[in-house]
Amino acid sequence: MISIVGAGKIGAVIAFLCASNGLDDILLINRTKTKAIGESIDIVNSIPDTSQFSIHGTDDYSKLSGSKIVVISSSVSIYLKTRVENLDLQVNMIRDIAKKIKQYCPSAIVLIVSNPLDVLTYFFHKESQLNRFKVIGIASSLDTSRFHHFLSEKFNVPLSSISNTMVLGEHGDTMVPIFSNILINNTPLLSKINEHEIDLITKSVKNYWKELRKYKSRSQFGIAKKTYDVIDAIINSKELEIPAAVVLKGEWGIKDVSMGIPVKINSEGVFEIQKININEKELALLKKSSNQIRNNIKSVQIQG
Ligand SMILES: NC(=O)c1ccc[n+]([C@@H]2O[C@H](COP(=O)([O-])OP(=O)(O)OC[C@H]3O[C@@H](n4cnc5c(N)ncnc54)[C@H](OP(=O)(O)O)[C@@H]3O)[C@@H](O)[C@H]2O)c1
């Protein structure tokens, strides 16, 4: 069973993708029960007729029992200016959810989508004490797609002409787009752009969400698809290489924070943290990003 805690804009699209592709049974849990029920009786009609699976909505956490995967896409309210705006409230929310998951489905693989992503992944792991490779924050793969999109627009080439795009670090203002490995039609990107252009593209990737919000209230489809891809890899035993957030214990020279780094995922969750070559400047920015996340973690006011 795939359980989704938080049946809002993103949770509902993740549920729709899982249901319409007939992946597994789905449980939607939401603070306001009627929303979970409403989404489930709408999404149920997208399940293929040949499927043996179903979808249900509830506010009862005991129904988590038997979950193979739990996605957390709940949010106490939506931030306006920065992803850490509701930091304390979100951390306290995720600690409560961690307790419930530990109680009802301690063997589940947990995918965290809620913001601030890196801080919540860290606190979920700390509270639940689940294996760190089974607690995965999904966001850097979305940032990577945004970066890829900007490069495609700037160089007027299809997405398929660009390879090795990656964004690492915080899902926030210190995220680090990695330019040094990118090839465009097999030519190194760094031979085509100067520092000023690197800064402009970096800024555009960081501010993508602000630009999007000029046109619609907030993003949902990109992150839902990135999360679906991980669920699909777990359920169907596929190997997936993406940047995602896990708690680090010295990998990349960083420990006691969770942040986006390249990982390999299969049916068991993360099975390898990859080390790729990046240049000195990018490495320094990545350390800076980890320090920013650590400062955010330290600033949290824990309740209870
Ligand atoms: N990782 C990424 O790259 C990425 C990208 C975009 C957004 N996000 C984040 O994803 C999260 C969800 O965004 P959204 O647009 O889907 O938000 P949303 O539409 O406001 O949905 C959030 C849902 O969470 C529910 N909720 C709140 N507390 C809960 C709890 N303790 N238990 C169960 N459900 C609870 C709310 O219930 P009610 O019906 O009672 O309000 C609401 O339905 C946000 O934190 C957002 O910042 C992440």
Ligand as a Chemical Component Dictionary entry (heavy atoms), coordinates in Angstrom:
data_LIG
# 
_chem_comp.id                   LIG 
_chem_comp.type                 NON-POLYMER 
_chem_comp.pdbx_formal_charge   0 
_chem_comp.three_letter_code    LIG 
# 
loop_
_chem_comp_atom.comp_id 
_chem_comp_atom.atom_id 
_chem_comp_atom.alt_atom_id 
_chem_comp_atom.type_symbol 
_chem_comp_atom.charge 
_chem_comp_atom.model_Cartn_x 
_chem_comp_atom.model_Cartn_y 
_chem_comp_atom.model_Cartn_z 
_chem_comp_atom.pdbx_ordinal 
LIG N1  N1  N 0  9.675  19.058 -2.440 1  
LIG C1  C1  C 0  9.371  19.960 -3.352 2  
LIG O1  O1  O 0  10.094 20.148 -4.328 3  
LIG C2  C2  C 0  8.115  20.755 -3.205 4  
LIG C3  C3  C 0  7.590  21.476 -4.291 5  
LIG C4  C4  C 0  6.427  22.194 -4.087 6  
LIG C5  C5  C 0  5.811  22.210 -2.831 7  
LIG N2  N2  N 1  6.371  21.488 -1.813 8  
LIG C6  C6  C 0  5.760  21.432 -0.479 9  
LIG O2  O2  O 0  4.808  20.384 -0.427 10 
LIG C7  C7  C 0  3.893  20.636 0.647  11 
LIG C8  C8  C 0  2.470  20.439 0.160  12 
LIG O3  O3  O 0  2.142  21.446 -0.771 13 
LIG P1  P1  P 0  0.634  21.579 -1.318 14 
LIG O4  O4  O 0  0.659  22.682 -2.316 15 
LIG O5  O5  O -1 0.109  20.257 -1.699 16 
LIG O6  O6  O 0  -0.086 22.075 0.011  17 
LIG P2  P2  P 0  -1.667 22.079 0.353  18 
LIG O7  O7  O 0  -2.469 22.057 -0.894 19 
LIG O8  O8  O 0  -1.895 23.176 1.338  20 
LIG O9  O9  O 0  -1.872 20.674 1.084  21 
LIG C9  C9  C 0  -1.377 20.411 2.347  22 
LIG C10 C10 C 0  -2.328 19.426 2.974  23 
LIG O10 O10 O 0  -1.740 18.964 4.198  24 
LIG C11 C11 C 0  -2.827 18.736 5.090  25 
LIG N3  N3  N 0  -2.318 18.667 6.466  26 
LIG C12 C12 C 0  -1.827 19.629 7.260  27 
LIG N4  N4  N 0  -1.391 19.128 8.421  28 
LIG C13 C13 C 0  -1.601 17.787 8.356  29 
LIG C14 C14 C 0  -1.367 16.711 9.243  30 
LIG N5  N5  N 0  -0.779 16.889 10.425 31 
LIG N6  N6  N 0  -1.726 15.450 8.874  32 
LIG C15 C15 C 0  -2.298 15.246 7.640  33 
LIG N7  N7  N 0  -2.549 16.226 6.765  34 
LIG C16 C16 C 0  -2.199 17.478 7.111  35 
LIG C17 C17 C 0  -3.755 19.909 4.851  36 
LIG O11 O11 O 0  -5.024 19.572 5.335  37 
LIG P3  P3  P 0  -6.282 20.586 5.414  38 
LIG O12 O12 O 0  -7.215 20.116 4.346  39 
LIG O13 O13 O 0  -6.827 20.413 6.783  40 
LIG O14 O14 O 0  -5.751 21.977 5.175  41 
LIG C18 C18 C 0  -3.697 20.026 3.329  42 
LIG O15 O15 O 0  -4.686 19.252 2.687  43 
LIG C19 C19 C 0  4.219  22.041 1.125  44 
LIG O16 O16 O 0  5.041  21.975 2.277  45 
LIG C20 C20 C 0  4.989  22.638 -0.025 46 
LIG O17 O17 O 0  5.852  23.673 0.360  47 
LIG C21 C21 C 0  7.496  20.770 -1.984 48 
# 
loop_
_chem_comp_bond.comp_id 
_chem_comp_bond.atom_id_1 
_chem_comp_bond.atom_id_2 
_chem_comp_bond.value_order 
_chem_comp_bond.pdbx_ordinal 
LIG N1  C1  SING 1  
LIG C1  O1  DOUB 2  
LIG C1  C2  SING 3  
LIG C2  C3  SING 4  
LIG C2  C21 DOUB 5  
LIG C3  C4  DOUB 6  
LIG C4  C5  SING 7  
LIG C5  N2  DOUB 8  
LIG N2  C6  SING 9  
LIG N2  C21 SING 10 
LIG C6  O2  SING 11 
LIG C6  C20 SING 12 
LIG O2  C7  SING 13 
LIG C7  C8  SING 14 
LIG C7  C19 SING 15 
LIG C8  O3  SING 16 
LIG O3  P1  SING 17 
LIG P1  O4  DOUB 18 
LIG P1  O5  SING 19 
LIG P1  O6  SING 20 
LIG O6  P2  SING 21 
LIG P2  O7  DOUB 22 
LIG P2  O8  SING 23 
LIG P2  O9  SING 24 
LIG O9  C9  SING 25 
LIG C9  C10 SING 26 
LIG C10 O10 SING 27 
LIG C10 C18 SING 28 
LIG O10 C11 SING 29 
LIG C11 N3  SING 30 
LIG C11 C17 SING 31 
LIG N3  C12 SING 32 
LIG N3  C16 SING 33 
LIG C12 N4  DOUB 34 
LIG N4  C13 SING 35 
LIG C13 C14 SING 36 
LIG C13 C16 DOUB 37 
LIG C14 N5  SING 38 
LIG C14 N6  DOUB 39 
LIG N6  C15 SING 40 
LIG C15 N7  DOUB 41 
LIG N7  C16 SING 42 
LIG C17 O11 SING 43 
LIG C17 C18 SING 44 
LIG O11 P3  SING 45 
LIG P3  O12 DOUB 46 
LIG P3  O13 SING 47 
LIG P3  O14 SING 48 
LIG C18 O15 SING 49 
LIG C19 O16 SING 50 
LIG C19 C20 SING 51 
LIG C20 O17 SING 52 
# 
